[in-house]
Amino acid sequence: ASCPVMFCHKQLVSTSPTVVGSSEEVLAYLKDHPELMQELAISSIDTEGLGFVADGTDGKGLKFEKHFRMMPGEECVVYRQTGWDTMGCTQPLHQFLRDSELHKRQTVEEPIGMDDRKGVASCEEKQLQQEAPLLPC
C-alpha cells in the first residue's frame, strides 16, 4: 500500500512574556524579578549551574519539575511553553527564531509599544509554527 506523507501546520499565540539575551544576563534578570519567574512557571534559578528549575503541569493537571541547563555566553530565549505540558522553557535564540516570531507588547494607549521591563525583549504575542509529518494509514 502506498500512503502519501503530508505535513501539518499549527499556529499558537502566547500572551506570556519572553526574555531574550545571553544565558547569564537572562538568569540574572529572572533572579531579580520573582514575579516574572512565576509568570514563566520557573521555581528557582541556579546561576552557578547556569540553569533553572521549571514548574510544570501536564494535561491531566499533574505537577512536575524539570531542570534546564544553558550554555555559557549563548544568546537564548526563556519563555512559557504551553500545550499538553505547560512550563518554563529555554532554547538558543537561533533555534527559537526558526519556529517562532517575537512581537512587541501591544497596549490600547500605544499600539506597538515596547515592554518597559529591561531584558524582556518581546512579547505579548509569540506565534509558534510547527511542521511535523502527518503519516496517514
RORO-771413 format. One record per residue (C-alpha): residue number from 1; x, y, z. Coordinates in steps of 0.02 Angstrom, whole numbers. Example, Ala and Ser with C-alpha at 12.3 -4.5 7.8 and 13.67 -1.06 7.14 Angstrom:
R    n       u       v       w
R    1     615    -225     390
R    2     684     -53     357
***
This chain:
R    n       u       v       w
R    1       0       0       0
R    2      60     174     -41
R    3      24     313      82
R    4      75     494      47
R    5     173     586     181
R    6      90     753     218
R    7     136     897     334
R    8      26     991     454
R    9      43    1170     512
R   10      -3    1229     687
R   11      -3    1408     750
R   12     -12    1454     935
R   13     -18    1628    1008
R   14      56    1655    1180
R   15      22    1806    1290
R   16     167    1766    1407
R   17     323    1874    1405
R   18     483    1807    1330
R   19     655    1853    1397
R   20     798    1865    1270
R   21     985    1888    1300
R   22    1143    1794    1346
R   23    1111    1649    1464
R   24    1198    1738    1608
R   25    1100    1901    1580
R   26     933    1811    1565
R   27     959    1711    1725
R   28    1018    1865    1822
R   29     867    1963    1761
R   30     746    1825    1808
R   31     826    1806    1980
R   32     796    1993    2011
R   33     613    1981    1954
R   34     523    1843    2051
R   35     353    1898    1982
R   36     416    1864    1806
R   37     485    1694    1860
R   38     313    1649    1925
R   39     230    1708    1763
R   40     352    1600    1663
R   41     325    1448    1778
R   42     504    1447    1844
R   43     526    1394    2026
R   44     712    1429    2051
R   45     869    1493    1966
R   46    1038    1404    1976
R   47    1161    1539    1919
R   48    1314    1433    1964
R   49    1249    1285    1864
R   50    1185    1405    1731
R   51    1007    1341    1731
R   52     836    1343    1811
R   53     700    1229    1876
R   54     532    1242    1789
R   55     365    1210    1874
R   56     269    1103    1753
R   57      89    1046    1739
R   58      35     912    1617
R   59    -132     898    1528
R   60    -203     793    1671
R   61    -159     929    1797
R   62     -13     831    1871
R   63     132     939    1933
R   64     314     904    1893
R   65     483     992    1893
R   66     609     996    1752
R   67     787    1061    1762
R   68     857    1160    1614
R   69    1041    1199    1585
R   70    1104    1335    1469
R   71    1268    1360    1376
R   72    1384    1497    1440
R   73    1375    1657    1335
R   74    1243    1588    1217
R   75    1102    1702    1158
R   76     944    1618    1220
R   77     759    1638    1250
R   78     664    1593    1408
R   79     476    1578    1385
R   80     322    1487    1449
R   81     287    1334    1344
R   82     103    1292    1327
R   83      22    1136    1260
R   84      -1     965    1342
R   85     140    1016    1461
R   86     147    1195    1524
R   87     312    1251    1600
R   88     456    1373    1589
R   89     569    1328    1445
R   90     726    1388    1355
R   91     801    1374    1182
R   92     951    1451    1094
R   93     889    1609    1008
R   94     932    1549     832
R   95     833    1389     858
R   96     684    1480     934
R   97     676    1603     788
R   98     666    1460     661
R   99     496    1412     729
R  100     431    1568     815
R  101     405    1755     794
R  102     433    1881     932
R  103     317    2031     942
R  104     318    2188    1048
R  105     189    2203    1187
R  106      35    2293    1123
R  107     -70    2410    1229
R  108    -226    2513    1195
R  109    -133    2676    1227
R  110      16    2629    1119
R  111     -25    2501     983
R  112     155    2445     957
R  113     241    2483    1122
R  114     394    2402    1200
R  115     382    2312    1365
R  116     453    2427    1498
R  117     545    2286    1588
R  118     729    2290    1539
R  119     784    2124    1468
R  120     610    2073    1415
R  121     641    2099    1231
R  122     471    2044    1174
R  123     315    1987    1176
R  124     138    1983    1215
R  125     115    1877    1061
R  126     226    1735    1010
R  127     173    1639     857
R  128     237    1462     851
R  129     232    1375     685
R  130     274    1191     686
R  131     285    1074     540
R  132     275     890     580
R  133     247     742     469
R  134      70     680     464
R  135      76     496     424
R  136     -92     432     363
R  137    -141     247     369
***
